[in-house]
Amino acid sequence: MTKLKELLPLIKATNHTPALESADVELSGGYVCDMLSDVMGSAQPGQIWITIMKHLNVIAVASMTGIPAIIFAKGVSPDANVIDKATEEGIVLLSSPLDTFSISGIVYQAFQG
């Protein structure tokens, strides 16, 4: 298990859901995908999701799958309605200026240590 707060400085994260207590979020792994049906069928509860998709359906999929946090790669920022829904659902939204490959490597390394 890794705490979300350990990843934040490593990926240069911006937290779009500051009302949520991101320091307490425990992660069991990561999942990288931009296809909602694949995330619904393969991601596991407790994983952090890395994607570039920023629409409202991402929050619905994360909620159904038990994903506690999403990292938007390449500086992608969600719209206000997405942030509001994520806050309501208790899903932490982060943006990183890094590309998906780099974020994935950092997250992977965090789980190896």
Contacts in CASP RR format, 6 or more apart in sequence:
PFRMAT RR
TARGET T0000
AUTHOR 0000-0000-0000
METHOD contacts of the structure
MODEL  1
MTKLKELLPLIKATNHTPALESADVELSGGYVCDMLSDVMGSAQPGQIWI
TIMKHLNVIAVASMTGIPAIIFAKGVSPDANVIDKATEEGIVLLSSPLDT
FSISGIVYQAFQG
1 26 0 8 1.000
1 27 0 8 1.000
1 28 0 8 1.000
2 26 0 8 1.000
2 27 0 8 1.000
2 29 0 8 1.000
2 110 0 8 1.000
2 111 0 8 1.000
3 23 0 8 1.000
3 24 0 8 1.000
3 25 0 8 1.000
3 26 0 8 1.000
3 27 0 8 1.000
4 22 0 8 1.000
4 23 0 8 1.000
4 25 0 8 1.000
4 26 0 8 1.000
4 27 0 8 1.000
4 48 0 8 1.000
4 68 0 8 1.000
4 69 0 8 1.000
4 92 0 8 1.000
5 22 0 8 1.000
5 23 0 8 1.000
5 25 0 8 1.000
6 110 0 8 1.000
7 13 0 8 1.000
7 27 0 8 1.000
7 48 0 8 1.000
7 106 0 8 1.000
7 107 0 8 1.000
7 110 0 8 1.000
8 15 0 8 1.000
8 22 0 8 1.000
8 94 0 8 1.000
10 106 0 8 1.000
10 110 0 8 1.000
11 71 0 8 1.000
11 94 0 8 1.000
11 96 0 8 1.000
11 98 0 8 1.000
11 103 0 8 1.000
11 106 0 8 1.000
11 107 0 8 1.000
12 96 0 8 1.000
12 97 0 8 1.000
12 98 0 8 1.000
13 71 0 8 1.000
13 94 0 8 1.000
13 95 0 8 1.000
13 96 0 8 1.000
14 77 0 8 1.000
14 94 0 8 1.000
14 95 0 8 1.000
14 96 0 8 1.000
15 22 0 8 1.000
15 92 0 8 1.000
15 93 0 8 1.000
15 94 0 8 1.000
16 77 0 8 1.000
16 78 0 8 1.000
16 83 0 8 1.000
16 86 0 8 1.000
16 93 0 8 1.000
16 94 0 8 1.000
16 95 0 8 1.000
17 83 0 8 1.000
17 86 0 8 1.000
17 87 0 8 1.000
17 90 0 8 1.000
17 91 0 8 1.000
17 92 0 8 1.000
17 93 0 8 1.000
19 87 0 8 1.000
20 87 0 8 1.000
20 90 0 8 1.000
20 91 0 8 1.000
20 92 0 8 1.000
22 69 0 8 1.000
22 92 0 8 1.000
22 94 0 8 1.000
25 68 0 8 1.000
25 69 0 8 1.000
25 92 0 8 1.000
26 46 0 8 1.000
26 68 0 8 1.000
27 46 0 8 1.000
27 47 0 8 1.000
27 48 0 8 1.000
27 68 0 8 1.000
27 69 0 8 1.000
27 111 0 8 1.000
28 44 0 8 1.000
28 45 0 8 1.000
28 46 0 8 1.000
28 47 0 8 1.000
29 44 0 8 1.000
29 46 0 8 1.000
29 47 0 8 1.000
29 48 0 8 1.000
29 107 0 8 1.000
29 111 0 8 1.000
30 43 0 8 1.000
30 47 0 8 1.000
30 48 0 8 1.000
30 49 0 8 1.000
30 50 0 8 1.000
30 107 0 8 1.000
30 111 0 8 1.000
31 39 0 8 1.000
31 42 0 8 1.000
31 43 0 8 1.000
31 44 0 8 1.000
31 47 0 8 1.000
31 48 0 8 1.000
31 49 0 8 1.000
31 50 0 8 1.000
31 67 0 8 1.000
32 49 0 8 1.000
32 50 0 8 1.000
32 51 0 8 1.000
32 100 0 8 1.000
32 104 0 8 1.000
33 39 0 8 1.000
33 42 0 8 1.000
33 43 0 8 1.000
33 49 0 8 1.000
33 51 0 8 1.000
34 51 0 8 1.000
34 52 0 8 1.000
34 53 0 8 1.000
36 53 0 8 1.000
36 57 0 8 1.000
36 58 0 8 1.000
36 61 0 8 1.000
39 49 0 8 1.000
39 51 0 8 1.000
39 61 0 8 1.000
39 62 0 8 1.000
39 65 0 8 1.000
39 67 0 8 1.000
40 61 0 8 1.000
40 64 0 8 1.000
40 65 0 8 1.000
41 65 0 8 1.000
43 49 0 8 1.000
43 65 0 8 1.000
43 67 0 8 1.000
44 65 0 8 1.000
45 65 0 8 1.000
45 66 0 8 1.000
45 67 0 8 1.000
46 66 0 8 1.000
46 67 0 8 1.000
46 68 0 8 1.000
47 67 0 8 1.000
48 67 0 8 1.000
48 68 0 8 1.000
48 69 0 8 1.000
48 70 0 8 1.000
48 71 0 8 1.000
48 107 0 8 1.000
49 58 0 8 1.000
49 62 0 8 1.000
49 67 0 8 1.000
49 69 0 8 1.000
49 70 0 8 1.000
49 71 0 8 1.000
50 70 0 8 1.000
50 71 0 8 1.000
50 73 0 8 1.000
50 100 0 8 1.000
50 103 0 8 1.000
50 104 0 8 1.000
50 107 0 8 1.000
51 58 0 8 1.000
51 70 0 8 1.000
51 71 0 8 1.000
51 72 0 8 1.000
51 73 0 8 1.000
51 100 0 8 1.000
52 72 0 8 1.000
52 73 0 8 1.000
52 74 0 8 1.000
52 76 0 8 1.000
52 100 0 8 1.000
54 72 0 8 1.000
54 76 0 8 1.000
54 77 0 8 1.000
54 78 0 8 1.000
54 79 0 8 1.000
54 82 0 8 1.000
55 82 0 8 1.000
56 81 0 8 1.000
56 82 0 8 1.000
56 85 0 8 1.000
58 70 0 8 1.000
58 82 0 8 1.000
59 82 0 8 1.000
59 85 0 8 1.000
59 86 0 8 1.000
59 89 0 8 1.000
59 91 0 8 1.000
61 67 0 8 1.000
62 70 0 8 1.000
62 86 0 8 1.000
62 89 0 8 1.000
62 91 0 8 1.000
63 89 0 8 1.000
63 91 0 8 1.000
67 91 0 8 1.000
68 90 0 8 1.000
68 91 0 8 1.000
68 92 0 8 1.000
69 91 0 8 1.000
69 92 0 8 1.000
69 93 0 8 1.000
69 94 0 8 1.000
70 86 0 8 1.000
70 91 0 8 1.000
70 92 0 8 1.000
70 93 0 8 1.000
70 94 0 8 1.000
71 94 0 8 1.000
71 95 0 8 1.000
71 96 0 8 1.000
71 103 0 8 1.000
71 107 0 8 1.000
72 78 0 8 1.000
72 93 0 8 1.000
72 94 0 8 1.000
72 95 0 8 1.000
72 96 0 8 1.000
73 96 0 8 1.000
73 98 0 8 1.000
73 99 0 8 1.000
73 100 0 8 1.000
73 103 0 8 1.000
74 96 0 8 1.000
74 97 0 8 1.000
74 98 0 8 1.000
74 99 0 8 1.000
74 100 0 8 1.000
75 95 0 8 1.000
75 96 0 8 1.000
75 97 0 8 1.000
76 95 0 8 1.000
77 95 0 8 1.000
78 86 0 8 1.000
78 93 0 8 1.000
78 95 0 8 1.000
82 93 0 8 1.000
83 93 0 8 1.000
86 92 0 8 1.000
86 93 0 8 1.000
96 103 0 8 1.000
98 106 0 8 1.000
END
